[in-house]
Amino acid sequence: MLLIRTKIKESPIHGVGCFASEAATAGSIVWRLDPRIDLAFTAAEILATPPAFQVFMVQYASKDGGQDRYVYCADNARFINHAEEPNLVHNADTSATLIFARRDIEPGEELTLDYRFVDDPDEAGNILTELGVAFGEPDYLDPRIKHRELR
């Protein structure tokens, strides 16, 4: 759950993005895993949903490394885009429970994360990758697979 006010606007990075509506100081917590807002699914639960929702999950959920747990943020956090020099940082390489401001963030600035630390699209059994390939709609926002050939 985002802990600062945000707005969704057109992004120069990709389509739309999540922008800070208020300042965040370096080191402050910007997002906290909250099961009331951040929904966790197993692969089986995702597969039990209609195809349209499965594709939605490919675009907006992330997998916790080494676990059968996929997290979907139901607030504006799902619109945070990738940057190689992001202004946000996770508290862990996998299974992050907190996201901090890496540096001071000004109102109006787009919030960004380095997706390379969210999950591994090549992890065996990653249902998000498998569904993206099966439906011909890989997570085109993820720079790790953005230019990948569909299998």
C-alpha positions in Angstrom: 0.0 0.0 0.0 1.4 3.4 -1.0 2.0 5.6 2.1 2.2 8.8 0.1 -0.4 10.5 -2.0 0.0 9.8 -5.7 -1.6 10.5 -9.1 -1.6 8.5 -12.3 -0.5 10.5 -15.3 1.0 10.0 -18.7 4.6 8.8 -18.3 7.6 9.5 -20.5 8.8 6.0 -19.5 5.8 4.0 -20.7 2.2 4.8 -21.1 1.1 5.9 -17.7 3.0 6.1 -14.4 2.6 6.7 -10.7 3.6 10.2 -9.7 4.2 11.6 -6.2 1.6 14.2 -5.1 3.7 15.0 -2.0 7.4 14.9 -1.2 9.2 11.9 0.3 12.5 12.2 2.0 15.4 9.8 1.4 15.0 6.7 3.5 11.3 7.2 4.2 8.9 4.3 3.7 6.8 4.9 0.5 5.1 1.5 0.3 4.3 -1.2 2.8 2.9 -4.7 2.0 -0.6 -4.7 3.3 -2.8 -7.7 2.7 -5.9 -5.5 2.6 -4.6 -3.7 -0.5 -1.8 -6.0 -1.9 -3.4 -9.2 -2.8 -1.5 -12.5 -2.8 -2.3 -15.4 -5.2 -0.9 -18.8 -5.8 -0.3 -20.0 -9.4 -3.4 -22.3 -9.0 -5.5 -19.4 -8.0 -4.4 -17.3 -11.0 -5.0 -20.3 -13.3 -8.6 -20.6 -11.9 -9.5 -17.1 -13.1 -10.7 -16.1 -16.6 -8.1 -15.5 -19.3 -8.7 -11.8 -19.3 -7.7 -11.6 -15.6 -4.7 -13.9 -16.2 -3.4 -11.4 -18.8 -4.1 -8.6 -16.4 -2.0 -10.4 -13.8 0.9 -10.8 -16.3 1.0 -7.0 -16.6 0.5 -6.0 -13.0 1.5 -8.7 -10.6 5.0 -9.8 -9.5 6.2 -13.2 -8.2 8.1 -13.6 -4.9 11.3 -15.5 -5.8 11.4 -19.1 -4.8 7.8 -19.0 -3.6 4.4 -19.8 -5.1 3.2 -16.3 -4.2 2.2 -13.6 -6.7 1.4 -10.1 -5.4 -0.9 -7.7 -7.1 -1.1 -4.1 -5.7 -4.6 -2.8 -5.9 -3.6 0.8 -5.5 -1.5 3.1 -7.7 1.6 1.2 -6.9 0.8 -1.1 -9.9 1.7 1.8 -12.2 5.2 2.3 -10.9 7.5 2.0 -13.9 11.1 0.6 -14.3 14.2 2.7 -14.2 17.8 1.6 -14.1 18.5 4.5 -11.6 15.2 4.4 -9.7 14.1 6.7 -6.9 12.7 3.8 -4.9 14.4 0.7 -3.5 13.0 -2.6 -2.0 14.0 -3.8 1.4 14.8 -7.3 0.0 15.7 -8.8 -3.3 12.6 -11.0 -3.1 9.5 -10.9 -1.0 9.8 -7.2 -0.3 7.6 -5.9 2.4 8.8 -2.3 2.3 9.8 0.1 -0.4 11.9 3.2 0.6 12.7 6.5 -1.1 16.2 6.0 -2.4 16.7 9.8 -2.4 14.5 12.8 -1.9 11.4 12.7 -4.2 9.6 15.9 -5.1 5.9 16.3 -5.8 5.2 15.7 -9.4 8.1 13.2 -9.8 7.4 9.8 -11.3 8.0 6.9 -8.8 10.3 4.3 -10.3 11.8 0.9 -9.3 14.4 -1.3 -10.8 12.3 -4.3 -11.9 15.4 -6.5 -11.8 14.9 -6.8 -8.1 11.2 -7.6 -8.2 11.0 -11.2 -9.5 12.7 -13.4 -12.0 10.7 -14.0 -15.2 13.0 -16.9 -16.0 12.4 -18.7 -12.7 11.0 -22.2 -13.5 7.3 -22.3 -12.9 6.8 -18.5 -13.0 3.2 -18.6 -14.1 3.2 -15.0 -15.1 5.9 -15.6 -17.7 4.2 -18.8 -18.9 0.8 -17.1 -19.3 2.4 -14.1 -21.1 4.0 -16.4 -23.6 0.9 -18.6 -24.0 -1.4 -15.6 -24.6 1.2 -13.8 -26.8 1.2 -11.0 -24.3 4.4 -11.0 -22.2 4.9 -8.3 -19.7 6.1 -5.8 -22.2 6.8 -3.3 -19.4 9.4 -5.5 -17.9 12.8 -4.6 -19.4 14.1 -8.1 -18.6 11.8 -9.7 -21.2 10.8 -6.6 -23.2 12.6 -7.7 -26.3 12.3 -11.5 -25.8 11.1 -13.6 -28.6 7.8 -15.4 -27.8 8.4 -19.1 -27.6 
